[in-house]
């Protein structure tokens, strides 16, 4: 920047922004979780996921996103409810499954992670294509609403109240510098059942209230 | 206002000249912009926003003195000069040692302080320099650096070029190529840092920082070059020391700090370039026009401010018309039927480097005091072993058993196992017979308290013949039951299964009584590492199958897990990571099968120095981690692999013929060959020769090739060695470190 005329561009929001109406459709949706049969089938599957993550991580920092997961199980329609033994056998997993498994992986690494729900802007062309794809697999596509979609990921604690948002299906960290457009994050809701009082987390200079939708 | 801009190459690894031109045109619409180039193959000369093109002959032809005078005249006449080439900037700094008000490039002292890889000037910035080693060190040391950093290393040229070298043979090939291109041996190896690449671009005039931006690469080419990025301001923690450094350097011109941010957020500085980067106009698009700001700082003439942008930019491929005065030159003819016509360095920058070496502007080239680097050291025992030989009576090529070295090696390993053992867990060495089946070494292993590990029944029988008891034997590998009918009648210590069918067969042999073993286990192949051995754990299906198969093992045998990977190939840190990964899988297996793991057999392909010549705290910690993860492990079998055998034999050979050029030996033919040194391509060997006084000396790297006796093109046993003056036919050379797979995998060839 011109040193004499620096304009601060980072969003320095100190107040929680207003929620937009596009989240209404998904207000009652809980974050996804994987079920367990309580038997060896699910125990073996879950152990494989956790041990495999340990191997894949190698010497990388614990905060490294588990990108191997969507590489092995690309994003696609998934029937719900889903058990661990079913999840490992699928060719594709949707964002709910990616989120729920990644949540377990981060936790096993000793990293605090909370389920996060996103609303993202795309285009009618993109959502029409996805609608067809989900339809072909006879899986409901309630996550699509016009040109916006519901998506899930993880809010991973970096330090204290500071979090990063992991898109477990895309295999990348969502950039806090959002400027709208195709793929833009419109809203985010971070779940934290343990939060007793209203609590907020910091994401790239923004404050995000937990357990409620935040406009980005 | 007239501004000369150089560095117009616009290929896959572009120079910044076109970007600087675009930015200057935006800031100064009426300025006369002159593109400077040294090749009409550089496509940037056709960029339509250039008012003029000043095309010079390539650097190998150019009269530097006259060119310097011409530039001085331009600058004296009021023109400005912004260089887009590191080497040109270095040359200009020598032409104008006191600088010139209109020359917008850094001075010589500043350039000296940003020499990579150490970039002295970085002190105070919140960055670290990745570990590196200059290549004037011995090959022995360079190989150790590569192992230490898991072969995740880059071999870098002094000015340009960086190539990832994942193995010793690729390192040697790239070193030869870069040294030839840049006419210097002063290269360096640097550890790879995993992370996201980002840069800080700056401009300054006479030590005053005028502006800077941060750019994160958002799309990169296969060569790692920026294709898209986002631009933002530099934070204060970086800016404050940067401003001080620029002041101290009295910096003038553009500059770029190239960095990697790792997952923990730490910044690693790769290099500091004395010019604007090729993506310079991306920042202008984002609203920060540093070339214009530089000109404004130098002239006081206000530039037009760019429109504030979104902070993001990307590249596209654009075709432009060719200037009529510079028609495209013909493509040169293929050289000897070769493919392609490289456009890399069309202006002859390597030739400029060579000329600057000769002019002492740059270190290197003929000015280098020595190209051989350090001579590697050898243990005293090796010299003692060689002194004990009468080479006049030895017919070469010959394997020399380094007895005192071998005794010392086994003694150290035995002491280490003893030290690492605890009341809870006994650490036992095992000698891998395949690394060298010489009976003297097997006996030494027996006498040093080792067990014997074989990959075939023949190997087990050899161990028995030397004196091992059956309960000291371990059977391993994918073909362990070969040849048929040789399974020992008595109980052996352990068998490890290499596959699911192998496990099934082993269980059947145990149940029928054909096989008796105290421990039966599995060799596991952890995910993410390519290997043909062991039971793969990379799919949930194979893991489930393994869990179910382990349940079929007889309850009256103990259960163990074997893990084996060559640390010399994957690197030392990577091996320890795999060890921890293996422990994690073992915990899962215990939990899911209900079987406790009593024996861990770990090892594989350690380079001797990584095993014997290091602080053993890593090993001690590993034992503790194993005990914590698997409380029932009573024995850890440690297999150092070639770390035991490699130092114990050397290969002696005689010079058959020498060839000289300009009084130096360029080639020598020896009576040994790659048939006796099949591992020559995989790691360096320390070579010794006896001087006229009878002392054994290690040879440095040099310019002579040692060619084997075979009529095979690739039979070169040393590609770059410094033979002592006066070397002649009949002289003996000894290649140490040949007692491992060199010995056991040597083959008979060319002997009639």
Boltz contact constraints between the chains, C-beta under 6 A:
constraints:
  - contact:
      token1: [A, 1]
      token2: [B, 233]
      max_distance: 6.0
  - contact:
      token1: [A, 1]
      token2: [B, 288]
      max_distance: 6.0
  - contact:
      token1: [A, 2]
      token2: [B, 211]
      max_distance: 6.0
  - contact:
      token1: [A, 3]
      token2: [B, 211]
      max_distance: 6.0
  - contact:
      token1: [A, 44]
      token2: [B, 544]
      max_distance: 6.0
  - contact:
      token1: [A, 44]
      token2: [B, 547]
      max_distance: 6.0
  - contact:
      token1: [A, 44]
      token2: [B, 592]
      max_distance: 6.0
  - contact:
      token1: [A, 45]
      token2: [B, 540]
      max_distance: 6.0
  - contact:
      token1: [A, 47]
      token2: [B, 588]
      max_distance: 6.0
  - contact:
      token1: [A, 48]
      token2: [B, 540]
      max_distance: 6.0
  - contact:
      token1: [A, 48]
      token2: [B, 543]
      max_distance: 6.0
  - contact:
      token1: [A, 51]
      token2: [B, 584]
      max_distance: 6.0
  - contact:
      token1: [A, 51]
      token2: [B, 585]
      max_distance: 6.0
  - contact:
      token1: [A, 51]
      token2: [B, 588]
      max_distance: 6.0
  - contact:
      token1: [A, 52]
      token2: [B, 527]
      max_distance: 6.0
  - contact:
      token1: [A, 54]
      token2: [B, 581]
      max_distance: 6.0
  - contact:
      token1: [A, 54]
      token2: [B, 584]
      max_distance: 6.0
  - contact:
      token1: [A, 55]
      token2: [B, 526]
      max_distance: 6.0
  - contact:
      token1: [A, 55]
      token2: [B, 527]
      max_distance: 6.0
  - contact:
      token1: [A, 55]
      token2: [B, 528]
      max_distance: 6.0
  - contact:
      token1: [A, 55]
      token2: [B, 581]
      max_distance: 6.0
  - contact:
      token1: [A, 56]
      token2: [B, 528]
      max_distance: 6.0
  - contact:
      token1: [A, 58]
      token2: [B, 577]
      max_distance: 6.0
  - contact:
      token1: [A, 59]
      token2: [B, 577]
      max_distance: 6.0
  - contact:
      token1: [A, 61]
      token2: [B, 263]
      max_distance: 6.0
  - contact:
      token1: [A, 61]
      token2: [B, 264]
      max_distance: 6.0
  - contact:
      token1: [A, 63]
      token2: [B, 263]
      max_distance: 6.0
  - contact:
      token1: [A, 64]
      token2: [B, 263]
      max_distance: 6.0
  - contact:
      token1: [A, 88]
      token2: [B, 540]
      max_distance: 6.0
  - contact:
      token1: [A, 179]
      token2: [B, 310]
      max_distance: 6.0
